[in-house]
Amino acid sequence: PPGHITKRYNRFLPHLGLTYLPFGNAHQFFGSYTQEIAAPRTDNLYQSQKDANGNFSTFLNTKPETSTTCQLGYRYLAEAVQGSIVLWNSQVKNRIVSSFDQVTNAYFDHNVPGINFWGMDFEGNYKATDELTLYGNAGYDRARITSNIPVGGGLAQTYDKQLSEVPKWTFTGRADYRLTDYLRFGVSSKYVSSRPQTEDNNAFVPDY
């Protein structure tokens, strides 16, 4: 109570991949094409609340999130060194996000019509000695909102802004030392750049 509803989502989702090995298994060039869907969770659909006029609503018209992703990359695999670099792009429609409504003093789920994600990921692993292994990862993520989002009868200025809660840069590093066959010691660190709290990018969470 106070109601019920049935939702069904159907979509054909192709996944295609290709790996090219012109110089043996150590050098791998690869690419992929993927379509995906993320159906709304129960919480995204069933959310009883009142609007500013006092009207009661039970079900939200949250649409499923769909994406089309392409990536190209190179991977090197050797005994002491492994590394990869990947360039990728993902076109996302109806991204499901949660925002705070200052009128109703509550969070609500809604769709961001379109987002163009693109970026680069680098990952490397180096076995310096039989005991010491070094690992590093760096990623850049540009999550560009492709339209102004309708809000309360108007349009929020969100075009070309970064999607909320998505930092542009992340860096990770780790050193792992094997003391014995049964005991290892590791030190790791991570850096995350600042990220917007809102779709119009008027507030940011600082980097850490």
URSUL-V797688 format. One line per field, one symbol per residue. psi: psi as a letter, one per 30 degrees, with the letter a starting at -180 (. if undefined). A space follows every 10 residues. Layout:
psi->???
This chain:
psi->lglllkkkkk kkjkjklkkk ifgafejkkl llkkklkjkk leffejjklk afggkkkekk hklkkllkkk kklkkkjlef kkllkkklkk jkkhkjlklk jfefhlkkkl kjekkjklak kkkkkkjeaf ekkkkkkkkk jjjjkglkkk khfakkifkg lkkkgjkekk kkkkkkkjel fgklkkkllk kkllkkflfg hfkkkll.
